[in-house]
Amino acid sequence: MDVFEAIRARRSVRRFMREPIAPEVLEELLSAAVLAPSAGNAQPWRFIVVRDPQLKEGLVAAAYGQSFLGEAPVVIVVCADLERARRAYRERGETLYCLQDTAAAVQNLLLAATAKGLGTCWVGAFDEGRVAELLGLPRGLRPVALIPVGRPAESPRPRPRRPLSEVVEHR
């Protein structure tokens, strides 16, 4: 699948088959994530791969009851290493660049999963403190996204997109 096909095919999947994800496939997804651009090449991302059912249920609770997180065979918690970002760009690195960088890594991961026939959902609605506590994250490692990954048990329809004429200006 070329990148444009993956972009058009990507959907937010919230129903997953119980089929496990092969370690080599998961490694490919994470390898795609770390190829994302980052400000000053700081690469302030960390990825916590969660397979443990109890931890996934804790993530469900921290994500305000989004039960599909517990149904996916894997949940990848994408974190921003605030200290790494701060060392590279001081306050702006910690408050902005690390979020941009991790967002780029998440998008790479989502598109790679789509190309592999897997479903994902970018979950941003969760209690960061509860996730950090549940996973025993050190201070300065901020969870910014929860990404359930698995074989999709649904085929969501494309969501409407605003036309280019509404969002693009030429000057």
Buried (B, 14 or more C-beta within 10 A) or exposed (E): BEEEEBEEEBBBBBBBBEEEBEEEBBEBBBEBBEEBEBBEEBBBBBBBBBEEEEBBBBBBBBBEEBEBBBBBBBBBBBBBBBBBBBBBBEEEBBEEBBBBBBBBBBBBBBBBBBBBEBBBBBBEEBBEEBBBEBBEBEEBBBBBBBBBBBBBBEEEEEEEEEEEEEEEEEE
